[in-house]
């Protein structure tokens, strides 16, 4: 999922450089959503790992 966030980030940067505002905004929005989903999964897995290790 982090891969797709980075792909949409690159697409947003390229589209922004070329002046395609709608495509850049949409790609940046998708990249931001995927980034926060990935961040939530990371935190959940770290917390689950801490609980598993202490048991």
ROBA-66459 format. One record per residue (C-alpha): x, y, z. Coordinates in steps of 0.25 Angstrom, whole numbers, plus 5000, padded with zeros to 4 digits. Last residue first. Example, Ala and Ser with C-alpha at 12.3 -4.5 7.8 and 13.67 -1.06 7.14 Angstrom:
505549965029
504949825031
END
This chain:
501149515107
502049635106
502449605092
501049595087
500649725093
501849805087
501549735074
500049775074
500449925077
501449925065
500449855056
499449965059
500350075058
500850025044
499450005040
499050145043
500250195036
499850115023
498450175024
499050315026
499950295014
498750245005
497950365008
499050455005
499450384992
497950394988
497850534990
499150564983
498650494971
497350564971
498050704972
499050674962
498050624952
497150744954
498250844953
498950794941
500050894940
501250804935
501950824948
500750784956
500450664947
501850614950
501750644965
500350574966
500850454958
502050444967
501150444980
500150354973
501250254972
501750274986
500450244992
500350124983
501650064988
501250095002
500050005000
END
